[in-house]
Amino acid sequence: MQGDSGAPLLESEISQIEDVFPIVRDRLRKEALEVVEKNGTWEDLGGGHFATTCVGDAECIFVRYDGPVAKCAIQEAHREGKTDFVKPISCHLYPLRVRQLGEFEALNYEQIGICSPGRKLGKKDGLGLAEYLEEPLSRKYGPEWYAQFILMVKERRTILQKG
């Protein structure tokens, strides 16, 4: 929700962001539309890095509010069948952050307070982060990778429970 830039974008997602904007335009806040008018829907951060634009130093332009709940206008349009684009993969994977380490990618869990209700619900429902993120992990790495990953996660859980 806050940071020095918006949602990280793959270069391949830039055209998808531009294509989806007219579809979600009517869902966006006045402040977000003003940012788009002035700065566009995405920005070049340099070094081959791109991000969605933000409203001030706060949320991505595609965030809209339903009462106190922040929602993604792109994801809503996708769920309604109005676009094939789910949302940027960096958002879909959140609270995991992808970090390039040479030729490898590291997935780091970013634990922040705003996610505490989700952690509590997951614990109550017996749903771990690995299961919760099945769709975006499969989207990023493929279903075969996810199947191997979830087997390792379950094996690790078993070892920790015996601990």
Contact map, one row per residue, 1 for C-alpha under 8 A:
1110000000000000000000000000000000000000000000000000000001110000000000000000000000000000000000000000000000000000000000000000000000000000000000000000000000000000000
1111000000000000000000000000000000000000000000000000000011100000000000000000000000000000000000000000000000000000000000000000000000000000000000000000000000000000000
1111110000000000000000000000000000000000000000000000000011000000000000000000000000000000000000000000000000000000000000000000000000000000000000000000000000000000000
0111110000000000000000000000000000000000000000000000000010000000000000000000000000000000000000000000000000000000000000000000000000000000000000000000000000000000000
0011111100000000000000000000000000000000000000000011110010000000000000000000000000000000000000000000000000000000000000000000000000000000000000000000000000000000000
0011111100000000000000000000000000000000000000000011110000110000000000000000000000000000000000000000000000000000000000000000000000000000000000000000000000000000000
0000111110000000000000000000000000000000000000000011100000010000000000000000000000000001011000000000000000000000000000000000000000000000000000000000000000000000000
0000111111000000000000000000000000000000000000001111000000000000000000000000000000000001011000000000000000000000000000000000000000000000000000000000000000000000000
0000001111111100000000000000000000000000000000001111000000000000000000000000000000000001110000000000000000000000000000000000000000000000000000000000000000000000000
0000000111111100000000000000000000000000000000001100000000000000000000000000000000000001000000000000000000000000000000000000000000000000000000000000000000000000000
0000000011111100000000000000000000000000000000011100000000000000000000000000000000000000000000000000000000000000000000000000000000000000000000000000000000000000000
0000000011111111000000000000000000000000000000000000000000000000000000000000000000000000000000000000000000000000000000000000000000000000000000000000000000000000000
0000000011111111100000000000000000000000000000000000000000000000000000000000000000000001000000000000000000000000000000000000000000000000000000000000000000000000000
0000000011111111110000000000000000000000010000000000000000000000000000000000000000000000000000000000000000000000000000000000000000000000000000000000000000000000000
0000000000011111111000000000000000000000000000000000000000000000000000000000000000000000000000000000000000000000000000000000000000000000000000000000000000000000000
0000000000011111111100000000000000000000000000000000000000000000000000000000000000001000000000000000000000000000000000000000000000000000000000000000000000000000000
0000000000001111111110000000000000000000110000000000000000000000000000000000000000000000000000000000000000000000000000000000000000000000000000000000000000000000000
0000000000000111111111000000000000000000100000000000000000000000000000000000000000000000000000000000000000000000000000000000000000000000000000000000000000000000000
0000000000000011111111100000000000000000000000000000000000000000000000000000000000000000000000000000000000000000000000000000000000000000000000000000000000000000000
0000000000000001111111110000000000000000000000000000000000000000000000000100000000101000000000000000000000000000000000000000000000000000000000000000000000000000000
0000000000000000111111111000000000000000100000000000000000000000000000000000000000000000000000000000000000000000000000000000000000000000000000000000000000000000000
0000000000000000011111111000000000000000000000000000000000000000000000000000000000000000000000000000000000000000000000000000000000000000000000000000000000000000000
0000000000000000001111111100000000000000000000000000000000000000000000000000100001100000000000000000000000000000000000000000000000000000000000000000000000000000000
0000000000000000000111111111000000000000000000000000000000000000000000001100100000000000000000000000000000000000000000000000000000000000000000000000000000000000000
0000000000000000000011111111000010000000000000000000000000000000000000000000000000000000000000000000000000000000000000000000000000000000000000000000000000000000000
0000000000000000000000111111000000000000000000000000000000000000000000000000000000000000000000000000000000000000000000000000000000000000000000000000000000000000000
0000000000000000000000011111100000000000000000000000000000000001000000001000000000000000000000000000000000000000000000000000000000000000000000000000000000000000000
0000000000000000000000011111110110000000000000000000000000001111000000001000000000000000000000000000000000000000000000000000000000000000000000000000000000000000000
0000000000000000000000000011111110000000000000000000000000001001000000000000000000000000000000000000000000000000000000000000000000000000000000000000000000000000000
0000000000000000000000000001111111000000000000000000000000000000000000000000000000000000000000000000000000000000000000000000000000000000000000000000000000000000000
0000000000000000000000000000111111100000000000000000001000000000000000000000000000000000000000000000000000000000000000000000000000000000000000000000000000000000000
0000000000000000000000000001111111110000000000000000011000001100000000000000000000000000000000000000000000000000000000000000000000000000000000000000000000000000000
0000000000000000000000001001111111111000000000000000000000001000000000000000000000000000000000000000000000000000000000000000000000000000000000000000000000000000000
0000000000000000000000000000011111111100000000000000000000000000000000000000000000000000000000000000000000000000000000000000000000000000000000000000000000000000000
0000000000000000000000000000001111111111000000000000111000001000000000000000000000000000000000000000000000000000000000000000000000000000000000000000000000000000000
0000000000000000000000000000000111111111100000000000100000001000000000000000000000000000000000000000000000000000000000000000000000000000000000000000000000000000000
0000000000000000000000000000000011111111000000000000000000000000000000000000000000000000000000000000000000000000000000000000000000000000000000000000000000000000000
0000000000000000000000000000000001111111000000000000000000000000000000000000000000000000000000000000000000000000000000000000000000000000000000000000000000000000000
0000000000000000000000000000000000111111111000000000100000000000000000000000000000000000000000000000000000000000000000000000000000000000000000000000000000000000000
0000000000000000000000000000000000111111111000000000100000000000000000000000000000000000000000000000000000000000000000000000000000000000000000000000000000000000000
0000000000000000110010000000000000010011111000000001100000001000000000000000000000000000000000000000000000000000000000000000000000000000000000000000000000000000000
0000000000000100100000000000000000000011111100000111100000000000000000000000000000000000000000000000000000000000000000000000000000000000000000000000000000000000000
0000000000000000000000000000000000000011111110000111100000000000000000000000000000000000000000000000000000000000000000000000000000000000000000000000000000000000000
0000000000000000000000000000000000000000011111011110000000000000000000000000000000000000000000000000000000000000000000000000000000000000000000000000000000000000000
0000000000000000000000000000000000000000001111111110000000000000000000000000000000000000000000000000000000000000000000000000000000000000000000000000000000000000000
0000000000000000000000000000000000000000000111111100000000000000000000000000000000000000000000000000000000000000000000000000000000000000000000000000000000000000000
0000000000000000000000000000000000000000000011111000000000000000000000000000000000000000000000000000000000000000000000000000000000000000000000000000000000000000000
0000000000100000000000000000000000000000000111111100000000000000000000000000000000000000000000000000000000000000000000000000000000000000000000000000000000000000000
0000000111100000000000000000000000000000000111111110000000000000000000000000000000000000000000000000000000000000000000000000000000000000000000000000000000000000000
0000000111100000000000000000000000000000011111011111000000000000000000000000000000000000000000000000000000000000000000000000000000000000000000000000000000000000000
0000111110000000000000000000000000000000011110001111100000000000000000000000000000000000000000000000000000000000000000000000000000000000000000000000000000000000000
0000111110000000000000000000000000000000111000000111110000011000000000000000000000000000000000000000000000000000000000000000000000000000000000000000000000000000000
0000111000000000000000000000000000110011111000000011111000011000000000000000000000000000000000000000000000000000000000000000000000000000000000000000000000000000000
0000110000000000000000000000000100100000000000000001111111111000000000000000000000000000000000000000000000000000000000000000000000000000000000000000000000000000000
0000000000000000000000000000001100100000000000000000111111111000000000000000000000000000000000000000000000000000000000000000000000000000000000000000000000000000000
0000000000000000000000000000000000000000000000000000011111100000000000000000000000000000000000000000000000000000000000000000000000000000000000000000000000000000000
0111100000000000000000000000000000000000000000000000011111100000000000000000000000000000000000000000000000000000000000000000000000000000000000000000000000000000000
1110000000000000000000000000000000000000000000000000011111110000000000000000000000000000000000000000000000000000000000000000000000000000000000000000000000000000000
1100010000000000000000000000000000000000000000000000011111111010000000000000000000000000000000000000000000000000000000000000000000000000000000000000000000000000000
1000011000000000000000000000000000000000000000000001111001111110000000000000000000000000000000000000000000000000000000000000000000000000000000000000000000000000000
0000000000000000000000000001100110110000100000000001111000111110000000000000000000000000000000000000000000000000000000000000000000000000000000000000000000000000000
0000000000000000000000000001000100000000000000000000000000011111000000011100000000000000000000000000000000000000000000000000000000000000000000000000000000000000000
0000000000000000000000000001000000000000000000000000000000111111100001111000000000000000000000000000000000000000000000000000000000000000000000000000000000000000000
0000000000000000000000000011100000000000000000000000000000000111110001111000000000000000000000000000000000000000000000000000000000000000000000000000000000000000000
0000000000000000000000000000000000000000000000000000000000000011111111100000000000000000000000000000000000000000000000000000000000000000000000000000000000000000000
0000000000000000000000000000000000000000000000000000000000000001111111100000000000000000000000000000000000000000000000000000000000000000000000000000000000000000000
0000000000000000000000000000000000000000000000000000000000000000111111000000000000000000000000000000000000000000000000000000000000000000000000000000000000000000000
0000000000000000000000000000000000000000000000000000000000000000111111000000000000000000000000000000000000000000000000000000000000000000000000000000000000000000000
0000000000000000000000000000000000000000000000000000000000000000111111100000000000000000000000000000000000000000000000000000000000000000000000000000000000000000000
0000000000000000000000000000000000000000000000000000000000000011111111110000000000000000000000000000000000000000000000000000000000000000000000000000000000000000000
0000000000000000000000000000000000000000000000000000000000000011110011111001000000000000000000000000000000000000000000000000000000000000000000000000000000000000000
0000000000000000000000000000000000000000000000000000000000000111000001111111000000000000000000000000000000000000000000000000000000000000000000000000000000000000000
0000000000000000000000010011000000000000000000000000000000000111000000111111100000000000000000000000000000000000000000000000000000000000000000000000000000000000000
0000000000000000000100010000000000000000000000000000000000000100000000011111110000001110000000000000000000000000000000000000000000000000000000000000000000000000000
0000000000000000000000000000000000000000000000000000000000000000000000011111111000001110000000000000000000000000000000000000000000000000000000000000000000000000000
0000000000000000000000000000000000000000000000000000000000000000000000111111111100000000000000000000000000000000000000000000000000000000000000000000000000000000000
0000000000000000000000110000000000000000000000000000000000000000000000001111111111100000000000000000000000000000000000000000000000000000000000000000000000000000000
0000000000000000000000000000000000000000000000000000000000000000000000000111111111111100000000000000000000000000000000000000000000000000000000000000000000000000000
0000000000000000000000000000000000000000000000000000000000000000000000000011111111000100000000000000000000000000000000000000000000000000000000000000000000000000000
0000000000000000000000000000000000000000000000000000000000000000000000000001111111100000000000000000000000000000000000000000000000000000000000000000000000000000000
0000000000000000000000000000000000000000000000000000000000000000000000000000111111110000000000000000000000000000000000000000000000000000000000000000000000000000000
0000000000000000000000100000000000000000000000000000000000000000000000000000111111110000000000000000000000000000000000000000000000000000000000000000000000000000000
0000000000000000000100100000000000000000000000000000000000000000000000000000110111111100000000000000000000000000000000000000000000000000000000000000000000000000000
0000000000000000000000000000000000000000000000000000000000000000000000000000010011111100000000000000000000000000000000000000000000000000000000000000000000000000000
0000000000000001000100000000000000000000000000000000000000000000000000000110010000111110000000000000000000000000000000000000000000000000000000000000000000000000000
0000000000000000000000000000000000000000000000000000000000000000000000000110011000111111000100000000000000000000000000000000000000000000000000000000000000000000000
0000000000000000000000000000000000000000000000000000000000000000000000000110000000001111101100000000000000000000000000000000000000000000000000000000000000000000000
0000001111001000000000000000000000000000000000000000000000000000000000000000000000000111111100000000000000000000000000000000000000000000000000000000000000000000000
0000000010000000000000000000000000000000000000000000000000000000000000000000000000000011111110000000000000000000000000000000000000000001000100000000000000000000000
0000001110000000000000000000000000000000000000000000000000000000000000000000000000000001111111001100000000000000000000000000000000000000000000000000000000000000000
0000001100000000000000000000000000000000000000000000000000000000000000000000000000000011111111000000000000000000000000000000000000000000000000000000000000000000000
0000000000000000000000000000000000000000000000000000000000000000000000000000000000000111111111000000000000000000000000000000000000000001000000000000000000000000000
0000000000000000000000000000000000000000000000000000000000000000000000000000000000000000111111111000000000000000000000000000000000001001100000000000000000000000000
0000000000000000000000000000000000000000000000000000000000000000000000000000000000000000011111111000000000000000000000000000000000000000000000000000000000000000000
0000000000000000000000000000000000000000000000000000000000000000000000000000000000000000000011111000000000001110000000000000000000000000000000000000000000000000000
0000000000000000000000000000000000000000000000000000000000000000000000000000000000000000000011111100000000111100000000000000000000000000000000000000000000000000000
0000000000000000000000000000000000000000000000000000000000000000000000000000000000000000010011111110000000111100000000000000000000000000000000000000000000000000000
0000000000000000000000000000000000000000000000000000000000000000000000000000000000000000010000011111000011110000000000000000000000000000000000000000000000000000000
0000000000000000000000000000000000000000000000000000000000000000000000000000000000000000000000001111100011110000000000000000000000000000000000000000000000000000000
0000000000000000000000000000000000000000000000000000000000000000000000000000000000000000000000000111111111000000000000000000000000000000000000000000000000000000000
0000000000000000000000000000000000000000000000000000000000000000000000000000000000000000000000000011111111000000000000000000000000000000000000000000000000000000000
0000000000000000000000000000000000000000000000000000000000000000000000000000000000000000000000000001111110000000000000000000000000000000000000000000000000000000000
0000000000000000000000000000000000000000000000000000000000000000000000000000000000000000000000000001111110000000000000000000000000000000000000000000000000000000000
0000000000000000000000000000000000000000000000000000000000000000000000000000000000000000000000000001111111000000000000000000000000000000000000000000000000000000000
0000000000000000000000000000000000000000000000000000000000000000000000000000000000000000000000000111111111100000000000000000000000000000000000000000000000000000000
0000000000000000000000000000000000000000000000000000000000000000000000000000000000000000000000000111100111110000000000000000000000000000000000000000000000000000000
0000000000000000000000000000000000000000000000000000000000000000000000000000000000000000000000011110000011111000000000000000000000000000000000000000000000000000000
0000000000000000000000000000000000000000000000000000000000000000000000000000000000000000000000011110000001111100000000000000000000000000000000000000000000000000000
0000000000000000000000000000000000000000000000000000000000000000000000000000000000000000000000111000000000111110000000000000000000000000000000000000000000000000000
0000000000000000000000000000000000000000000000000000000000000000000000000000000000000000000000111000000000011111000000000000000000000000000000000000000000000000000
0000000000000000000000000000000000000000000000000000000000000000000000000000000000000000000000100000000000001111101000000000000000000000000000000000000000000000000
0000000000000000000000000000000000000000000000000000000000000000000000000000000000000000000000000000000000000111111100000000000000000000000000000000000000000000000
0000000000000000000000000000000000000000000000000000000000000000000000000000000000000000000000000000000000000011111100000000000000000000000000000000000000000000000
0000000000000000000000000000000000000000000000000000000000000000000000000000000000000000000000000000000000000001111110000000000000000000000000000000000000000000000
0000000000000000000000000000000000000000000000000000000000000000000000000000000000000000000000000000000000000011111111100000000000000000000000000000000000000000000
0000000000000000000000000000000000000000000000000000000000000000000000000000000000000000000000000000000000000001111111110000000000000000000000000000000000000000000
0000000000000000000000000000000000000000000000000000000000000000000000000000000000000000000000000000000000000000011111111000000000000000000000000000000000000000000
0000000000000000000000000000000000000000000000000000000000000000000000000000000000000000000000000000000000000000001111111100000000000000000000000000000000000000000
0000000000000000000000000000000000000000000000000000000000000000000000000000000000000000000000000000000000000000001111111110000000000000000000000000000000000000000
0000000000000000000000000000000000000000000000000000000000000000000000000000000000000000000000000000000000000000000111111111000000000000000000000000000000000000000
0000000000000000000000000000000000000000000000000000000000000000000000000000000000000000000000000000000000000000000011111111100000000000000000000000000000000000000
0000000000000000000000000000000000000000000000000000000000000000000000000000000000000000000000000000000000000000000001111111111110000000000000000000000000000000000
0000000000000000000000000000000000000000000000000000000000000000000000000000000000000000000000000000000000000000000000111111111100000000000000000000000000000000000
0000000000000000000000000000000000000000000000000000000000000000000000000000000000000000000000000000000000000000000000011111111000000000000000000000000000000000000
0000000000000000000000000000000000000000000000000000000000000000000000000000000000000000000000000000000000000000000000001111111000000000000000000000000000000000000
0000000000000000000000000000000000000000000000000000000000000000000000000000000000000000000000000000000000000000000000000111111100000000000000000000000000000000000
0000000000000000000000000000000000000000000000000000000000000000000000000000000000000000000000000000000000000000000000000111111110110000000000000000000000000000000
0000000000000000000000000000000000000000000000000000000000000000000000000000000000000000000000000000000000000000000000000110011111110000000000000000000000000000000
0000000000000000000000000000000000000000000000000000000000000000000000000000000000000000000000000000000000000000000000000100001111111000000000000000000000000000000
0000000000000000000000000000000000000000000000000000000000000000000000000000000000000000000000000000000000000000000000000000000111111100000000000000010010000000000
0000000000000000000000000000000000000000000000000000000000000000000000000000000000000000000000000000000000000000000000000000001111111100000000000000010000000000000
0000000000000000000000000000000000000000000000000000000000000000000000000000000000000000000000000000000000000000000000000000001111111110000000000000000000000000000
0000000000000000000000000000000000000000000000000000000000000000000000000000000000000000000010000000000000000000000000000000000011111111100000000000000000000000000
0000000000000000000000000000000000000000000000000000000000000000000000000000000000000000000000000000000000000000000000000000000001111111110000000100000000000000000
0000000000000000000000000000000000000000000000000000000000000000000000000000000000000000000000000000000000000000000000000000000000011111111000000000000000000000000
0000000000000000000000000000000000000000000000000000000000000000000000000000000000000000100110000000000000000000000000000000000000001111111100000000000000000000000
0000000000000000000000000000000000000000000000000000000000000000000000000000000000000000000010000000000000000000000000000000000000001111111111000100000000000000000
0000000000000000000000000000000000000000000000000000000000000000000000000000000000000000000000000000000000000000000000000000000000000111111111111100000000000000000
0000000000000000000000000000000000000000000000000000000000000000000000000000000000000000000000000000000000000000000000000000000000000011111111100000000000000000000
0000000000000000000000000000000000000000000000000000000000000000000000000000000000000000100000000000000000000000000000000000000000000001111111000000000000000000000
0000000000000000000000000000000000000000000000000000000000000000000000000000000000000000000000000000000000000000000000000000000000000000111111101100000000000000000
0000000000000000000000000000000000000000000000000000000000000000000000000000000000000000000000000000000000000000000000000000000000000000111111111100000000000000000
0000000000000000000000000000000000000000000000000000000000000000000000000000000000000000000000000000000000000000000000000000000000000000011011111110000000000000000
0000000000000000000000000000000000000000000000000000000000000000000000000000000000000000000000000000000000000000000000000000000000000000010001111111000000000000000
0000000000000000000000000000000000000000000000000000000000000000000000000000000000000000000000000000000000000000000000000000000000000000010011111111100000000000000
0000000000000000000000000000000000000000000000000000000000000000000000000000000000000000000000000000000000000000000000000000000000000100110011111111110000000000000
0000000000000000000000000000000000000000000000000000000000000000000000000000000000000000000000000000000000000000000000000000000000000000000000111111111000000000000
0000000000000000000000000000000000000000000000000000000000000000000000000000000000000000000000000000000000000000000000000000000000000000000000011111111100000000000
0000000000000000000000000000000000000000000000000000000000000000000000000000000000000000000000000000000000000000000000000000000000000000000000001111111110000000000
0000000000000000000000000000000000000000000000000000000000000000000000000000000000000000000000000000000000000000000000000000000001100000000000000111111111000000000
0000000000000000000000000000000000000000000000000000000000000000000000000000000000000000000000000000000000000000000000000000000000000000000000000011111111100000000
0000000000000000000000000000000000000000000000000000000000000000000000000000000000000000000000000000000000000000000000000000000000000000000000000001111111110000000
0000000000000000000000000000000000000000000000000000000000000000000000000000000000000000000000000000000000000000000000000000000001000000000000000000111111111000000
0000000000000000000000000000000000000000000000000000000000000000000000000000000000000000000000000000000000000000000000000000000000000000000000000000011111111100000
0000000000000000000000000000000000000000000000000000000000000000000000000000000000000000000000000000000000000000000000000000000000000000000000000000001111111110000
0000000000000000000000000000000000000000000000000000000000000000000000000000000000000000000000000000000000000000000000000000000000000000000000000000000111111111000
0000000000000000000000000000000000000000000000000000000000000000000000000000000000000000000000000000000000000000000000000000000000000000000000000000000011111111100
0000000000000000000000000000000000000000000000000000000000000000000000000000000000000000000000000000000000000000000000000000000000000000000000000000000001111111110
0000000000000000000000000000000000000000000000000000000000000000000000000000000000000000000000000000000000000000000000000000000000000000000000000000000000111111111
0000000000000000000000000000000000000000000000000000000000000000000000000000000000000000000000000000000000000000000000000000000000000000000000000000000000011111111
0000000000000000000000000000000000000000000000000000000000000000000000000000000000000000000000000000000000000000000000000000000000000000000000000000000000001111111
0000000000000000000000000000000000000000000000000000000000000000000000000000000000000000000000000000000000000000000000000000000000000000000000000000000000000111111
0000000000000000000000000000000000000000000000000000000000000000000000000000000000000000000000000000000000000000000000000000000000000000000000000000000000000011111
